Amino acid sequence: AMLKLRRASPHSGDDHLHERRTRQGCEDEVGLLAGLLLGSRARGMALSHSRRATSNAPQTSYAKSAAGLADAVAASSSIVVLTGAGVSVASGIPDFRSPGGMYATLDPEKLTATESQRALLRADPVHVVEKRMFFANQFLYHEVRRPFILGTRDRKWQPTLFHRFVERLDAEGKLCKLVTQNIDGLDLATAIRPEKVCACHGSIGEAACEACGAPVPSFEAYCEEVRTKIKDIYGTGDPRAPEESSNIRCASCGAPAVKPTTVLFGGALPASFFQVLERDLPRADLVIVAGTSLLVSPANLVAANAPDGVPRFVVNRDKVGRDLGLDFDDDMSADAFLPGDADLVVARAMRRLGWLDDVDDALLPEASRAFKKQALDEPLSS
């Protein structure tokens, strides 16, 4: 099970680019995960037909629709939200994993690498974000990620309508915790309180040494090193990009191991994620899952281990989560699947809540503005 957890791709279709390691040992994490996974497996079997009510759950049955989501939000006071890349699509952030994305179109010949490393990349481009590969050759990671790192610094991408929805949950005092699998940092570009956000796969918007753990005092200074020391394999025409890449070294230990604090394959998730499972999730009276395939462990435990009887609304283009015990077919189940784009679904819910008109169009990317308009133009459904 642990091998699967370590290797299961956080880039699989829906979760942008996740990598980061923590410096604490893994023994406690292994024990906790074993218990959680056994609980998740038992839950999937026991809850295939019905779920037991608990004191957390509002004693109300909600419609399995955006209107039902709005009603559940209105009645709840401790909401846990789990997000994947689907909530950031409208921002225009590049997709690294899908056909036509950066990994699919990656040309290993352009990278600073040995021939054996290029062969590995031809077989599977995800080797770019493996821990062992990073310590062997940091240039692969930085050359592939260069435009995303610099774009994050320059705030090239805006938070979407879904991010603004979570922002409003926090403003209303309803948000218990947001767990995001995305490393794009868009959640922290809103007014959501940082302590309410668990970026379980790290963030592209901060940097630290992968070797000694020392944080980089200035993300801006790190980005300047990326711009002037890492070559541009995408041909963006950056005049400050060098012809050849050179090392970005840690000021504390001297190792060429500085990178964004994103979880590399082979690294451990931050302790804050496991605190969510132990402390925050048991207090939830509503769980909202959006824009994720729910295939990536252990992040999917947020959905699988929700308190019994607590409503779980899943917003996604494809129906997901049945293997985790979610039951969308039984009318008596507290689980609801809402198909479609995350922005459009929450736009409809926000309209019913009276929140949609409060969102400033100037703060939204173009695609999110279009979803907002569509929701406002539709008849208000029940």
N, C-alpha and C positions, 0 to 999 in steps of 0.2 A: 504494500500500500504506500509506503514511504517513497519507494522508487517512482511510483506513478505520480505522487504529489510533486516530487522534485522535477520530474521531466514533463508532466502535463503542460502543454504549451499555453502560457497566458496570452499568446498572440493568436490563438485559434479562432480566426474569423471575426471575433468581436472585441477583443481587448487589445488596444493599440500596441503598446510597447511597454512591457512591464519587466522590470528587473530590480532588484536591490537586495542586499544582504544585511543582516544585523550582526552585531559583534557578539551577542550572547550565545552561549552553547545551545545545542539542539536537544539535549536530553529531555528537558521539561516539555518542549514543543512536541517531541515524539509521543510522550505519554498523553498529553492533552489531545493531540490529533487522533491517536488510537481510540480514545474514549469517544471523541466526537464522531469519528467515522463509524464506529460500531453503533452509536446512537442514531446516526443518519440512516444507516442501512436498516436498522430495526424500524425506524420511523417510516421509511419508504414501504415496508411490508405491512406495518400495522395500519397505516393511514390510507391504504389504497381504496378503501370504501368509505370511511368516516373518520372524523377527527373529534377528539374530546374537547369540550369547552373548559376553559380555565377562567380565573378571575381577571386575567388580562383582557379577555376578549369582550368587546361591546356586545350586549345581548340583542343584536340587530342583524338581520339578513340583508345584505346589500346586493343591488342589481349588478350583474356581471357586465358592466359598461362604464364609460367615462363618468356618467352620472352617478353610478354606484361608487366609483372611486372618490368622487367629490363628496358624497355623503359620508363615506368612511373617514375621509380626512377631517371633515367637519366634526365628527364624533370622537376623534382620537386626540390624544395628548402626548403620546410617546412613540413617534414613528421612526422606524429604521428603514433606510433606503439603501439598496445595493444597485450600483450602476456599472455598465460596461460601455464599450465603444459606441454603441448605438445612440447614446445620448449626446455624443459629440459630433455625429456625422454632419449635422447642419452647419457646424462651424467651418467646415472645409478642411479640417486637419487631414493630412495624408494618411491613407490606409496602408499599413505595411504588410499585411498578411493576405489580403484577398487577391484574386487574379487581376493582374494589371497594377498591383501595388508595388511598393519599393522593393520588397523581397523578391517578388515574382520577376521583376525586371532588372534585378541586380546583376551587374557584370563583374564577376570576380577579377577579371583581367585588369580592371581599373584600380583595384585596391592594393595597398602596400602590404604584401603578403608573400609567404613562401609558396612554392608550387604545391606542396602537400596541403597547406591551408586553403589554397584556392580549390583544390579537389574536394575538400570537405564542404566548402561553401556551394560548390556546384551540386553536391548531393543534397544539401539542406542548408539554405541561407540562414536559418535560425542559429547556426553555429556562431554567427556574429555576436549574439548576446549570451553566450555561455561563459560561465565564470573562468573555466580553465583556459578557454581561448583568449579571454580578455587579458589574463595574466601572461599569456604567451605573446600577445600582440594587441596592444591597446588601439592601434591605428584602425583596425577593422571596425570596431564599435564607433569610434569618432568620425571616421569618414562616411559611414552609412548614416549616422545620426546628425551630421553637421547642420543641414538645413532645418531640422526640427529643433535642435538646441538653440540656434540663432533666432528662429522664428518665434520660439517661446519667449526669449528675452525681449524681442521687439513687439510682443503682444499682437502677433500677426492674426491670431484667431480669437474670436469673441465667444463668451459663454452663450449657450443656446437657451431656448425657451425652457427646456427641462431644467437646466441649471438655475434659471430664475424661479421656477416652481419650487425647487428645494430651498432656494434663498428665502422665499416667502414662508415656507414651512418653518424655517428657523425664526424669522421675524415674528411669526405668530406664536412662538413658544412651543411648537408641536414637534420639532425635530429632535429626536433622541440622538441619532448618529447617522451620518452618511458614510457608507463604505464604498469607495470607488476603486475599480480595477484599472482605471485609466491613469496614465502618468502625465497627461497633458496639462495639469495644473489649472484647468478652467474653473474648477470649484472654488479655488482660492482667489480667483479674479472677480468673484462676487462678494457680497457682504456677509456670506455665511461665516459664522465664527470658526476660526481655525480649529478650535478644540472640538468642534462638532464633526470634523472631517477626518476619516481614516483612509489615507491613500495606501491601500494594502500592498500595492506593487511599486510604491515609491513615486518619485516625481522627477520630471525632466527639468523642473524649475529651480532645483537646488543641487549643489555638488558636494562631494566628499571624497576622501581617499578610500578606495576599495581595499587597500592593504592594511592601513592602520586605523581607519575610521575617522580620521580628523576631518571636521567640516571645513569647507572652503569659505572663508569669511565674506567674500564678495562674489556673488554669482556673475555680476557684470564683468569682473576681472577674469573669471574663468572663461566666460564667453569670448572675451577679447583674445585669450590664448587659443581658443578653438578656431577663431576666425583667422588668426595670423600663423598658426602652427599646423593646422589640418587642411590638407588639400581638398579642393572642390571636385569631387568625382562626378557631379551632376551637371557641370558646365553652366552654372548660374551667372557667370561673368563677374564674380566678386573680385575687384581689383586687389584686395588685400589677402586673397588666398595664396598660399605658397605653392610652388611647383612640386615640392615634396613635403611630406608630413614629418614633424619632429615631436619629441616627447613633451607631454604636459606632466610635470613632476609635482609631487606633494611637498609643500613647504615644511611639513613636520618631519616626514621620514625619508623624503627624497625619491620615493618609488614613483615610476611612471604609471600611476594607478588612479589618478583623479578622474572622476566621471560623474554624471548625474546620479542621484541617489535612487536609482531604479534597480529592481530585483533581477539579478542575473540568474539564468538557469544554473542550479547547483547552490544557490544562496537561500537563506531563510527569510521568511516574511517578518515584518517588524512585530515586536511584542505588542504594539498597540492593537493589532488585528485580533489577537487572541484575547485581549482584554475586552474587545467588543463582544466576542462570543460568550465570555464568562460574565460580564457585568451589564452590558447594554441590551443585548438581544433578549435576555429573560424579562426585561421590563417593557418590551415592545407591546403595544396594543394594535399595531398595524405594521405590516411589512410590504414595502413597494420595491419590486425588482424591475429594472428597465434596461433595455439595450444590451443584454448579455445572453449568451448561449447556455449559461449555467453548466458548462462542461469543465470549467477550470476549478480544480481543487487546490487549496481548501477554501477559496473565496465563496464557492457555492454553498458552503455550510451556513451562510447567513440566511439563505432561503430554506435549506433543509432542516435547520434546527430552530426555526421560529417556534415560539411557544404554541402548544396545542390549542386549537380553537381560534387563534388569532388570524384575522383575514390576511391573505397574501394575494396581492394584485401583481400580475406579471404583464409588463408592457413590452412587446417585442414583435418583430415581423413574423417570426416563426414560433410555433408552440414548443415550449421547452419546459424542462423540469419534472416530467412525469417520473423519471427514474429516481428522483429525489423525494417522491411521495406526494407531489402536488397533484390534485385531483380536480380537473376542470369539467368533468362530465357529470358528476353527481350534483344535482341542484341543491342538495343539502350541505355540500362542501363550502367551506369558507374561502376556497381558492377561486380566483377569477383570472382568466386570460383575456387580455385586451390587445387584439392584433393591430399592427400598424406602426407608423413612425412615432417615436416617443414624444416628439414635440407636439404633434397633432393631438395625440391622446390627452396629454396634460393640458393642452390649450382648451380642449372641450371641458375638462374638469375645472380648470381655473375660471372659465366663463361662468359655470354654474355656481362657483364659490364667490363670484364677484371680484375676482383678482385679475382677470386678463387685461382689462382696460388700464390697470395700474402699471403695466409693463411698458417702459419707454422703448419705442421702436428703434431709437438711436443706439440702444444698448444691445440690439439683437443683430446677428448675421442675417443676410438676405433670405436664406432658406427659412429661418425661424420666423421672420416677418411674414413670409408667405403662409406658413402654417397658422399663425395668429389670425391673419385676415380670413383664411378659410374657416376657422372655427367661429369667428364673429359673424360671418355671412350665413352660416348654417342655421336652420331652425333649432331652437333650444330643445334638446331631447329630454325625455323623462328617464 
